[in-house]
Structure formats: C-alpha cells, structure tokens
C-alpha cells in the first residue's frame, strides 16, 4: 500500500511576517483610535467597538446611531484600523472639541488635513 505524501510546511522565510514598519503603523493607528474614542466619549458619544453579528433578515453596519437621547457609535472590530479611524473622524467632524486635549495629528485629521 503506497504511503500518502506528507505536506511540507513552507520555510519560515516564505511565511508572511509583519514587518517592523507595518507593526509601527498598526500601533500608531490603534493609539489614534484610542485617542479619538476617548474624545468621542468625552463629548457624549458612546463608542462600542465589537464584532457586529448579522442574522438572516437584517445587516448591522458600523456607524453613528441614536438610542433614546444617547448617541452611540458602533464600530465593527473586524474592520481595518484605518477604516475605524475614518468612522471616528466622521462622528467627531463639526463638533466642539475645544475643551478636549488632542494631539496635533488628531486635530489635523478631524479638520480634514493629511491622513495618518
């Protein structure tokens, strides 16, 4: 009886690794998400980053909604970090953030300046 061929695992050099540059970019985006979430919370927008489940008959999407008198920003946690940043920026755009300490980068992005 012939033996089945064993599948070889690709060499470590061929497996995808996250470069130091990509890791630094992801950390920067996560820090920005935290900063923008804190800013949103401080002006009364509740931010919920979670996996949004979908059932037959309805589709939940990320975005700003209102429940009674509370604004809630639902953010799909599986979304790319840059898309999560965009959702937070759109929720903060046009709001009075004068009393909230934000980094210069965050303020530029909220005003519509250069991307991160």
Backbone as numpy.savetxt, mean C-alpha at the origin, in Angstrom:
# Nx Ny Nz CAx CAy CAz Cx Cy Cz
11.50 -52.04 -13.86 10.65 -50.88 -13.86 11.55 -49.64 -13.86
11.34 -48.70 -14.83 12.19 -47.53 -14.90 11.90 -46.56 -13.76
12.98 -45.93 -13.29 12.82 -44.96 -12.20 12.37 -43.61 -12.77
11.54 -42.94 -12.05 11.09 -41.61 -12.45 12.24 -40.63 -12.25
12.34 -39.71 -13.19 13.39 -38.71 -13.08 13.06 -37.74 -11.95
14.05 -37.47 -11.16 13.87 -36.52 -10.07 13.99 -35.10 -10.64
13.11 -34.24 -10.23 13.18 -32.84 -10.67 14.31 -32.16 -9.93
15.12 -31.49 -10.71 16.21 -30.75 -10.10 15.74 -29.35 -9.75
16.17 -28.89 -8.62 15.88 -27.54 -8.19 16.87 -26.60 -8.88
16.40 -25.46 -9.37 17.34 -24.56 -10.04 18.42 -24.08 -9.07
19.60 -23.81 -9.59 20.67 -23.36 -8.71 20.30 -22.05 -8.02
20.90 -21.81 -6.88 20.59 -20.62 -6.10 20.79 -19.36 -6.91
21.75 -19.35 -7.80 22.00 -18.16 -8.61 20.86 -17.88 -9.58
20.08 -18.89 -9.94 18.99 -18.71 -10.91 17.68 -18.33 -10.23
17.58 -18.55 -8.90 16.36 -18.18 -8.19 16.28 -16.67 -8.02
15.07 -16.17 -8.08 14.87 -14.73 -7.96 15.14 -14.29 -6.54
16.00 -13.31 -6.43 16.29 -12.70 -5.14 15.90 -11.23 -5.20
15.54 -10.72 -4.07 15.21 -9.31 -4.00 16.52 -8.56 -3.81
16.78 -7.65 -4.73 18.02 -6.89 -4.66 17.97 -5.91 -3.49
19.12 -5.44 -3.09 19.19 -4.46 -2.01 18.45 -3.19 -2.40
18.52 -2.83 -3.68 17.83 -1.63 -4.17 16.31 -1.79 -4.06
15.79 -2.96 -4.48 14.35 -3.22 -4.39 13.90 -3.27 -2.93
14.72 -3.88 -2.09 14.38 -3.98 -0.67 14.30 -2.58 -0.05
15.28 -1.71 -0.40 15.28 -0.34 0.11 14.06 0.43 -0.38
13.68 0.24 -1.65 12.51 0.91 -2.20 11.24 0.45 -1.48
11.12 -0.86 -1.24 9.95 -1.39 -0.54 9.86 -0.86 0.88
11.01 -0.78 1.57 11.02 -0.25 2.93 10.61 1.22 2.94
11.08 1.97 1.94 10.74 3.38 1.83 9.24 3.55 1.59
8.67 2.71 0.71 7.23 2.78 0.44 6.42 2.39 1.67
6.86 1.37 2.40 6.14 0.96 3.62 6.17 2.07 4.66
7.31 2.74 4.80 7.40 3.87 5.74 6.47 5.00 5.31
6.38 5.24 4.00 5.49 6.27 3.48 4.03 5.89 3.72
3.70 4.62 3.53 2.33 4.14 3.80 1.99 4.37 5.26
2.91 4.04 6.17 2.66 4.25 7.60 2.46 5.72 7.92
3.30 6.59 7.33 3.20 8.03 7.58 1.87 8.58 7.06
1.49 8.19 5.85 0.23 8.67 5.28 -0.98 8.11 6.02
-0.89 6.87 6.48 -1.98 6.28 7.26 -2.17 7.02 8.57
-1.06 7.36 9.22 -1.12 8.12 10.46 -1.74 9.49 10.23
-1.35 10.14 9.13 -1.92 11.44 8.80 -3.43 11.33 8.57
-3.84 10.29 7.84 -5.27 10.09 7.57 -6.03 9.86 8.88
-5.47 9.03 9.75 -6.13 8.75 11.04 -6.26 10.03 11.86
-5.23 10.90 11.79 -5.26 12.11 12.62 -6.29 13.13 12.14
-6.75 13.03 10.89 -7.82 13.93 10.42 -9.17 13.22 10.40
-9.24 12.04 10.97 -10.53 11.38 11.13 -10.87 10.32 10.09
-9.93 9.95 9.24 -10.18 8.88 8.27 -9.61 7.59 8.85
-10.47 6.65 9.07 -10.03 5.34 9.58 -9.46 4.54 8.42
-8.22 4.07 8.56 -7.56 3.31 7.50 -7.55 1.84 7.88
-8.08 1.01 6.98 -8.10 -0.44 7.20 -7.35 -1.11 6.06
-6.15 -1.61 6.36 -5.35 -2.36 5.39 -5.58 -3.84 5.69
-6.29 -4.48 4.81 -6.60 -5.90 5.03 -6.91 -6.57 3.70
-6.99 -7.86 3.75 -7.35 -8.62 2.55 -8.85 -8.53 2.39
-9.27 -7.92 1.30 -10.69 -7.74 1.05 -11.23 -8.98 0.34
-12.12 -9.68 1.01 -12.67 -10.92 0.47 -13.76 -10.62 -0.54
-13.84 -11.47 -1.52 -14.85 -11.33 -2.56 -15.74 -12.57 -2.53
-17.01 -12.34 -2.65 -17.99 -13.42 -2.65 -18.76 -13.36 -3.97
-19.49 -14.39 -4.23 -20.33 -14.40 -5.42 -21.39 -13.30 -5.29
-21.49 -12.47 -6.30 -22.51 -11.44 -6.30 -22.03 -10.05 -5.94
-20.86 -9.93 -5.35 -20.35 -8.58 -5.09 -18.83 -8.59 -5.13
-18.29 -7.44 -5.45 -16.84 -7.27 -5.56 -16.43 -6.08 -4.70
-15.60 -6.33 -3.72 -15.11 -5.27 -2.85 -13.84 -4.71 -3.46
-13.74 -3.38 -3.51 -12.55 -2.73 -4.03 -12.01 -1.75 -3.00
-10.75 -1.45 -3.11 -10.14 -0.45 -2.23 -10.72 0.91 -2.55
-10.82 1.75 -1.51 -11.29 3.10 -1.72 -11.88 3.69 -0.46
-12.27 4.93 -0.57 -12.84 5.67 0.55 -14.35 5.46 0.58
-14.87 5.22 1.77 -16.32 5.07 1.92 -16.73 5.72 3.23
-18.02 5.84 3.41 -18.54 6.44 4.63 -19.52 5.46 5.26
-19.35 5.26 6.56 -20.26 4.42 7.33 -20.78 5.29 8.46
-22.06 5.62 8.41 -22.67 6.61 9.30 -21.90 7.92 9.13
-21.25 8.42 10.17 -20.51 9.67 10.04 -19.00 9.44 10.02
-18.57 8.21 9.87 -17.14 7.86 9.87 -16.65 7.58 8.45
-15.55 8.25 8.05 -14.92 7.95 6.76 -13.94 6.81 6.97
-13.99 5.85 6.07 -13.11 4.67 6.16 -12.43 4.48 4.81
-11.12 4.32 4.86 -10.37 4.02 3.65 -10.01 2.54 3.70
-10.62 1.76 2.80 -10.32 0.34 2.71 -9.17 0.16 1.72
-8.11 -0.51 2.16 -6.94 -0.72 1.32 -6.66 -2.22 1.26
-6.75 -2.77 0.07 -6.45 -4.19 -0.15 -4.97 -4.42 0.17
-4.70 -5.26 1.14 -3.31 -5.47 1.57 -2.47 -6.19 0.53
-3.11 -6.87 -0.42 -2.37 -7.58 -1.47 -1.94 -6.66 -2.61
-2.40 -5.41 -2.60 -2.01 -4.47 -3.65 -0.54 -4.11 -3.51
0.07 -3.74 -4.62 1.46 -3.28 -4.61 1.55 -2.03 -3.73
2.69 -1.85 -3.09 2.88 -0.73 -2.16 2.65 0.62 -2.84
3.08 0.78 -4.08 2.90 2.08 -4.75 1.42 2.38 -5.01
0.62 1.36 -5.23 -0.82 1.56 -5.42 -1.48 1.93 -4.08
-1.01 1.31 -2.99 -1.52 1.66 -1.66 -1.20 3.11 -1.34
0.00 3.56 -1.71 0.38 4.97 -1.52 -0.57 5.86 -2.31
-0.85 5.50 -3.55 -1.75 6.30 -4.39 -3.15 6.42 -3.76
-3.65 5.34 -3.19 -4.97 5.38 -2.53 -4.96 6.34 -1.34
-3.90 6.27 -0.55 -3.79 7.16 0.60 -3.66 8.62 0.15
-2.87 8.85 -0.89 -2.71 10.21 -1.40 -4.03 10.79 -1.90
-4.80 9.97 -2.59 -6.08 10.47 -3.11 -7.05 10.78 -1.96
-6.98 10.02 -0.88 -7.85 10.28 0.28 -7.43 11.56 1.00
-6.14 11.89 0.97 -5.64 13.07 1.68 -5.65 14.34 0.83
-5.75 14.17 -0.47 -5.68 15.33 -1.38 -6.80 16.32 -1.08
-6.44 17.59 -0.97 -7.42 18.64 -0.74 -7.85 18.80 0.71
-7.27 18.05 1.62 -7.63 18.14 3.05 -6.68 19.10 3.75
-7.12 19.65 4.87 -6.28 20.54 5.67 -5.36 19.69 6.53
-4.09 19.68 6.17 -3.09 18.89 6.90 -2.07 19.80 7.59
-2.45 21.07 7.80 -1.50 22.04 8.33 -1.01 21.70 9.73
-1.79 21.08 10.54 -1.38 20.75 11.91 -0.72 19.40 12.05
-0.48 18.73 10.95 0.05 17.36 11.01 1.50 17.36 10.53
2.40 16.85 11.36 3.81 16.80 10.94 4.00 15.72 9.88
4.45 16.15 8.69 4.70 15.23 7.58 6.07 15.53 6.99
6.69 14.50 6.44 7.97 14.69 5.77 7.76 15.53 4.51
8.85 16.14 4.05 8.78 16.95 2.84 8.33 16.11 1.64
8.83 14.86 1.58 8.44 13.96 0.48 6.93 13.70 0.49
6.37 13.43 1.68 4.93 13.17 1.78 4.13 14.40 1.37
4.57 15.59 1.81 3.85 16.81 1.45 3.91 17.06 -0.06
5.06 16.80 -0.69 5.16 16.96 -2.14 4.21 16.01 -2.86
4.15 14.79 -2.39 3.27 13.81 -3.05 1.81 14.18 -2.88
1.44 14.67 -1.70 0.05 15.05 -1.46 -0.32 16.24 -2.35
0.61 17.15 -2.53 0.37 18.31 -3.40 0.42 17.95 -4.87
0.86 16.73 -5.20 0.92 16.31 -6.59 2.28 16.47 -7.22
3.32 16.48 -6.39 4.69 16.65 -6.88 5.26 15.35 -7.41
6.59 15.27 -7.51 7.25 14.08 -8.06 6.98 12.83 -7.26
6.93 11.72 -7.95 6.65 10.40 -7.34 7.82 9.93 -6.50
7.55 8.99 -5.59 8.59 8.43 -4.72 9.51 7.53 -5.50
